[in-house]
Amino acid sequence: MSVENVFRVAVFTFGLILSGCGPGDGSSEGDVEAVAEVASLEGSNWQLVQMTVPGGFVFTPEDPADYVLNFRSENRLTGSSDCNRITGNWQQQGAALTFDPFSTARALCPPPSLHNYLSLYLRDVISHRISGEHLFLTTNTEGVELEFQARE
């Protein structure tokens, strides 16, 4: 993760901590929204480290670098899912995150590929959170969480 992105995450985290402290009417909505803008995903790159699916099953890729999300400027999404390319757009509003449109190539990757699961669940992402060097994506399917680690 670049120094700029580390700084963005640090400012976002610090802002969240401070938003609960201090005078005011108890409403910190505006403060959190302003801080969330600083923590934009734009320019960040992530690799999959773990996928939790319904039933609590956890899948870990053999090579995390085979499963990558790149949040480009102008809300463009690029990346890879094993032997396939990922393209599309991303929309972030606070913690809400969606990929629309979203597409992947449809090559048949050799086992033990996680492409089919990742492709399925990325289409349904509804929110995200960043904790340290990790990005967690949740979907509208209960029990699904995709964990990515920052990469250069």
KOLTOR-135118 format. One record per residue (C-alpha): residue in one letter; x, y, z; chain. Coordinates in Angstrom, 2 decimals, decimal comma, padded with zeros to 5 digits. Layout:
# KOLTOR-135118
("a"; (X; Y; Z); "A")
...
# end
This chain:
# KOLTOR-135118
("m"; (000,00; 000,00; 000,00); "A")
("s"; (001,39; 003,38; -000,92); "A")
("v"; (002,27; 005,95; 001,71); "A")
("e"; (-000,66; 008,07; 000,46); "A")
("n"; (-003,13; 005,22; 000,99); "A")
("v"; (-001,69; 004,41; 004,44); "A")
("f"; (-002,13; 008,08; 005,32); "A")
("r"; (-005,75; 008,00; 004,07); "A")
("v"; (-006,53; 004,95; 006,20); "A")
("a"; (-004,85; 006,51; 009,25); "A")
("v"; (-006,79; 009,78; 008,83); "A")
("f"; (-010,04; 007,86; 008,38); "A")
("t"; (-009,43; 005,76; 011,53); "A")
("f"; (-008,38; 008,80; 013,57); "A")
("g"; (-011,45; 010,70; 012,36); "A")
("l"; (-013,76; 007,88; 013,42); "A")
("i"; (-012,23; 007,86; 016,89); "A")
("l"; (-012,56; 011,62; 017,24); "A")
("s"; (-016,09; 011,74; 015,85); "A")
("g"; (-017,36; 010,26; 019,11); "A")
("c"; (-015,46; 012,78; 021,26); "A")
("g"; (-016,11; 016,44; 021,66); "A")
("p"; (-018,91; 018,94; 022,05); "A")
("g"; (-021,96; 019,10; 019,91); "A")
("d"; (-025,44; 017,73; 019,62); "A")
("g"; (-024,18; 014,14; 019,60); "A")
("s"; (-024,59; 013,86; 015,86); "A")
("s"; (-021,38; 013,09; 014,03); "A")
("e"; (-022,94; 012,21; 010,68); "A")
("g"; (-021,29; 015,08; 008,83); "A")
("d"; (-017,90; 014,36; 010,40); "A")
("v"; (-017,98; 010,68; 009,44); "A")
("e"; (-019,06; 011,51; 005,87); "A")
("a"; (-016,23; 014,02; 005,50); "A")
("v"; (-013,71; 011,50; 006,81); "A")
("a"; (-015,13; 008,74; 004,57); "A")
("e"; (-014,33; 010,89; 001,53); "A")
("v"; (-010,67; 010,92; 002,58); "A")
("a"; (-010,68; 007,11; 002,78); "A")
("s"; (-011,73; 006,59; -000,83); "A")
("l"; (-010,70; 003,28; -002,32); "A")
("e"; (-009,48; 005,07; -005,45); "A")
("g"; (-005,92; 004,14; -006,30); "A")
("s"; (-005,79; 001,17; -003,94); "A")
("n"; (-004,94; -002,42; -004,90); "A")
("w"; (-005,89; -005,55; -002,97); "A")
("q"; (-005,30; -009,30; -003,13); "A")
("l"; (-007,63; -011,98; -001,76); "A")
("v"; (-006,43; -013,71; 001,39); "A")
("q"; (-009,61; -015,41; 002,59); "A")
("m"; (-013,20; -016,04; 001,53); "A")
("t"; (-015,86; -017,06; 004,05); "A")
("v"; (-019,03; -018,51; 002,54); "A")
("p"; (-022,39; -019,64; 003,98); "A")
("g"; (-022,02; -022,43; 006,49); "A")
("g"; (-018,81; -020,89; 007,82); "A")
("f"; (-016,60; -022,57; 005,22); "A")
("v"; (-013,35; -020,68; 004,66); "A")
("f"; (-011,37; -020,78; 001,42); "A")
("t"; (-007,82; -019,50; 001,11); "A")
("p"; (-006,21; -019,04; -002,31); "A")
("e"; (-002,99; -020,91; -003,01); "A")
("d"; (-001,56; -017,66; -004,42); "A")
("p"; (-003,32; -014,48; -003,26); "A")
("a"; (-001,72; -012,55; -006,14); "A")
("d"; (-003,97; -014,51; -008,54); "A")
("y"; (-007,05; -012,75; -007,11); "A")
("v"; (-006,64; -008,98; -007,31); "A")
("l"; (-008,90; -005,92; -007,22); "A")
("n"; (-007,58; -002,56; -008,47); "A")
("f"; (-009,72; 000,50; -007,70); "A")
("r"; (-008,80; 002,87; -010,55); "A")
("s"; (-009,67; 006,51; -011,13); "A")
("e"; (-013,05; 007,45; -012,51); "A")
("n"; (-014,54; 004,50; -010,61); "A")
("r"; (-013,02; 001,88; -012,92); "A")
("l"; (-012,41; -001,57; -011,48); "A")
("t"; (-009,80; -003,93; -012,89); "A")
("g"; (-008,23; -007,07; -011,58); "A")
("s"; (-007,84; -010,78; -011,91); "A")
("s"; (-009,65; -013,85; -010,65); "A")
("d"; (-007,26; -016,73; -011,19); "A")
("c"; (-007,07; -017,22; -014,98); "A")
("n"; (-009,72; -014,55; -015,72); "A")
("r"; (-009,71; -010,75; -015,93); "A")
("i"; (-012,11; -008,57; -013,93); "A")
("t"; (-013,51; -005,30; -015,28); "A")
("g"; (-016,27; -002,98; -014,26); "A")
("n"; (-017,10; 000,08; -012,20); "A")
("w"; (-017,23; 000,63; -008,46); "A")
("q"; (-019,37; 003,04; -006,45); "A")
("q"; (-018,49; 003,98; -002,88); "A")
("q"; (-020,68; 006,01; -000,55); "A")
("g"; (-019,35; 005,85; 002,99); "A")
("a"; (-019,23; 002,16; 003,91); "A")
("a"; (-021,55; 001,22; 001,03); "A")
("l"; (-019,77; -000,31; -001,95); "A")
("t"; (-021,14; -001,80; -005,16); "A")
("f"; (-019,70; -003,06; -008,43); "A")
("d"; (-021,93; -002,21; -011,38); "A")
("p"; (-021,44; -003,11; -014,11); "A")
("f"; (-019,20; -006,03; -013,21); "A")
("s"; (-017,85; -008,67; -015,55); "A")
("t"; (-015,23; -011,37; -015,74); "A")
("a"; (-013,86; -013,48; -018,53); "A")
("r"; (-015,26; -017,01; -018,52); "A")
("a"; (-012,19; -019,18; -018,99); "A")
("l"; (-012,28; -022,49; -017,15); "A")
("c"; (-009,51; -022,27; -014,56); "A")
("p"; (-007,89; -025,50; -013,31); "A")
("p"; (-008,68; -026,70; -009,76); "A")
("p"; (-008,46; -025,53; -007,03); "A")
("s"; (-009,61; -022,21; -008,49); "A")
("l"; (-011,75; -019,87; -006,41); "A")
("h"; (-012,83; -017,93; -009,53); "A")
("n"; (-016,44; -019,12; -009,58); "A")
("y"; (-017,00; -018,23; -005,91); "A")
("l"; (-015,23; -014,88; -006,14); "A")
("s"; (-017,05; -013,88; -009,33); "A")
("l"; (-020,40; -014,83; -007,80); "A")
("y"; (-019,87; -012,94; -004,55); "A")
("l"; (-018,24; -009,80; -005,97); "A")
("r"; (-021,42; -009,14; -007,97); "A")
("d"; (-023,36; -008,94; -004,69); "A")
("v"; (-021,03; -006,75; -002,60); "A")
("i"; (-022,94; -004,14; -000,61); "A")
("s"; (-020,43; -002,77; 001,91); "A")
("h"; (-016,81; -002,65; 002,96); "A")
("r"; (-014,59; -001,84; 005,90); "A")
("i"; (-010,86; -001,38; 006,23); "A")
("s"; (-008,95; -002,66; 009,23); "A")
("g"; (-005,22; -002,07; 009,13); "A")
("e"; (-003,92; -003,43; 005,83); "A")
("h"; (-007,08; -005,48; 005,19); "A")
("l"; (-010,23; -004,75; 003,20); "A")
("f"; (-013,36; -006,71; 004,15); "A")
("l"; (-016,24; -006,91; 001,67); "A")
("t"; (-019,70; -008,10; 002,67); "A")
("t"; (-022,52; -009,14; 000,38); "A")
("n"; (-026,27; -009,40; 000,56); "A")
("t"; (-025,80; -013,13; 001,28); "A")
("e"; (-025,60; -013,75; 005,01); "A")
("g"; (-022,35; -015,35; 006,12); "A")
("v"; (-020,25; -014,19; 003,16); "A")
("e"; (-017,13; -012,11; 003,75); "A")
("l"; (-014,25; -011,51; 001,36); "A")
("e"; (-010,95; -010,49; 002,96); "A")
("f"; (-008,29; -008,76; 000,89); "A")
("q"; (-004,84; -007,55; 001,85); "A")
("a"; (-003,29; -004,34; 000,53); "A")
("r"; (-000,69; -004,71; -002,22); "A")
("e"; (001,51; -002,27; -004,09); "A")
# end
